[in-house]
Amino acid sequence: MKVYDGKDVRNVAVAGHGDSGKTSLVSGLLYAAGMVNRLGRVDEGNTVTDFDDDEMARKVSIMTALAHAEWAKTKINLLDTPGYNIFINDTKAAMVAADAALVLVDAVAGVEVQTEKVWAFTEEYGQPRLMVMNKLDRERASFERALESIHKVFGRTAVPVQLPMGEERAFRGVIDLLAMKAYSYQSGGDGKGAAGEIPAEFAEAAQSAREKLVEMVAEGNDALLEEFFDKGTLGPEQLRQGLREAVVARRIFPVACASAYHNIGADLLLNLIVDFLPTAVERGTVTGYTRLEEGGEPITRRVADSEPVSVFVFKTSADPFAGRISYYKVCSGVLKNDATLTNFTKGQAERFAHITVGQGKEHVGVQELRAGDIGVVTKLKDTLTGDTLGDKAAFILYRPVKLPEPLIAFAIQAKSRADEDRLGQALHRILEEDPSLRFYRDAQTKEFLLAGAGQQHVEVIVSRLKKRYNVEVQLKAPKVPYRETIRGTADVEGKHKKQTGGHGQFGVCNIKMDPLPRGTGF
């Protein structure tokens, strides 16, 4: 595969509420870019980024998958993230590798709970974002109602750069407010629209929406604002340049229109990604530390090929045949094939043999990866998610993502002696893959417990144990070690008297008991 400079790379996380169409959209973008020869469908289990057996069976994304598209001499790395709450931790862990995000909003449901949560992730990482109003072809879809929902939650800086031509079954194309052209699409086609004049029925709405877009772009730029007051509008190049600056500065969040299922609007969306989202090197610098514990001094490193090489591993997956698969971002320098780097987190040397880029479960070989790009490598010995590797002469540690603790735990027990012998090794590999899991033994009940974000999360792990490692287990409700304690003060006196002839026995005992402060104990 061709080697791309960082200025020609876009790293984009595709995020949103569950069932908002993220995987279908990625499939459409890949098809429009000519990376695949047919449009994948989630219902048919043939999408590039939902390749795990459990994902195909459940028809939901369980883990983040990486794919890439080549469009307009640009490489777009797409991180297809889960949207359901149970698997949302994987979304946060992977978004650290992205420089921007596509946030999908269902045109029927509007902004939902996980939409707000992934928006918070993008705010935490300081990422520019495009909003994609998807499923405009569905029954009860409404562009106006969904846009009102977006403005209510995220504010007026979410500005349409496109309008739909029709809604529900009548949705047939997209109006580009930047070029003031209408693009018509064939349902289920290659995602490339036929340009034409804006139909008369949409002309007034398009003109009004463009004027609002021009006002928003000019509002945050003094030079453009002066031009706007002088001429009442902005030229095409001024508008595009001003919009890009506003998007990168996170002052404006463009809203685009699409139907991922029918592959409507894919080419325009690819153009928006290339033209308005920041390049992989546009962030300028990344910050690492001399140590991750308190007191570590910050180290600033430019995202440039001329800097010493450093990479951050943001995801690990386990394959029963390929072994450990590590997904990483080249934070600085140039990583060459067959390079040996030092794992600064573990203090071990690692050899990057056969570096590749991800296309779902397939890996495409590449000779080198430059600063800002994302790659995949297999069979690293000691490297796990959150580790930093680099040139041994230029030490740096990047801070790993902190995930919330699990919410629910089940007692786990092997079904047979053979399963018990294999369980430990299989769970070890799965824990490497999913940092949000916990496996431990309760010191009081002596049970082994597997904890995750929810029941479905743990059930997926049980299914994975059986399918990947041929280990069958059963889950049970964990035993609860009940304890008794005192809640009030007690002050008592006891006396002992015994007379059996001769000297008698007599004793007095006073006992006073007070509860310790709540939360303290032995």
Phi, psi and omega in degrees: 000152180296144176270129182252139170290155181302329180290347180250021181238137173238125176254112190234125172270131177260110190227162179159180179294154177303139178070022175272356173101024183297310182295320178295322179295315178300319178300318179293321178296319179295321179292316179296327180277357178079019180277338176228160185261005174204160181277114181286149179236135178297319181296332180268353177069029183237024176282156182291321191261352171251081186250351178288147182302318180292324178295317180292325180286319183272344181061036173220153176281129181256328181221159179291136177237150183250134173217164179222149176231144176252121186212128178052048178061028181229142175261125180249113174273120183252121177257102180277109189256155176292156181239347180276147188304324184295330183250011187291340178299325180293329176295312180298319182296326184274334185292346176296337180274348183270153175254351180199173183218147165259116180256116183272141176233129179289125182291346177269310186272338184074204180289129181242180187302309183288339173300315179294324182291316180290331174298319178297323176299316181294326176294318180299321181269359178064044186261133167297158182209151169253143175254136182241116176274105187259167177065035177291350179273351186281158175297137182071012174290141180213116178297315183295316182293318179293322178294322176298321177296319178297315181294323180296322184268317188251351175096175186285352179287351171278105190241128177297134170250358177218156172233149178279147169263094182089166178220165184055228183292341181275357180292117185229355182183186186227140174260120179273113183284343178282315180267348185052052176232155176253136181240121180259144185233154173266129181302126180073016182276203185277006176080010180249119186273157176266120184283145177197183178285152179290126179302147184303325183293340180251358188297315183295315179296321180294318180295319179296317180294323178294320180298320178294322178296314180300317180298317181294320180294317182290332186301326184262008183225117185300317182295317179290327179295320177296319178297319181295317179293328182285316187249347180083000179199181176235146176292162182305315181290321177297319180297314182294315180294317179295322179294317180298315179299320180291323179293313181297324179279359179063035174266334180227140177238098183298144178248121179251168182241144181197161164230102183297323183297318181265001179058049177258125177093007185295316182294320179294324178293319176299320178297319179297319179298313182293318189276332191237344177270151185291153176286169181294337182257359185287342176299330175093296182221159171235154183246126173241189185218158176287332171203156186275340179288170180302135181101355178292136181276139179289146176234125178262132181230129178287142175278083186211151180295333184284347180279161174299146184290136172211140180228151178239126181272114184257351181203143175229136173230156182246130177240131183298340181255313182278344182085212182284129179246124183248128176257131187216160174245133176280103185282332179200158177076191180237124178263119181259155178301138178072019179284152175249120180244160177262129173280104184290335179287320184257343181077025182240152176275140179228139180257124179268079179274135176058062176292146185220172169243149187274141171222074188069230179278351177271149179235129183254124183294148178212149184283326179202159176234132184262169186309129178098345184276168181241136182222178182225141175217148181250158169064036167287139190286310189241359187277134179230177179302134179094356181276151176247134177233155179180190177295126185299340180275355183227079186292138174198146176233125175267141185286127178288162180284134178267119182258151179293157179289153179301155184257338186216145181230145177235145170286132184242136184218132178292146182280335181217171179295324178294320177296322180297323180293327183267345188299316184301312181293320180295316178294325178301317179292321181290324177294328175296326184280327186233095182293348181275356177273156172225138176229123185203168179251129178286122186294336183267314182271348181065016179271150171270130185241139174244120185245140180213189184283345180181173182299317181296324178301311181293322179297323176298320179295319178297317177298320180293323177301319182287314186286319184274319191241005177056041178244120180257131180227166173234145180257143177223159173293133182291149175291145179253117179282096182287142178230151175251150179210163177269149183243346181225179180273139177230132180225107186229159177230136177235143180236144179239124178228132178210127180231113181236019185102141184073212179293132177271178178245134179213136178205152179231134179230125176251129180234130175234127182235134177230140177288145174288161175303146183305131177095354177253158181182196183283000000 
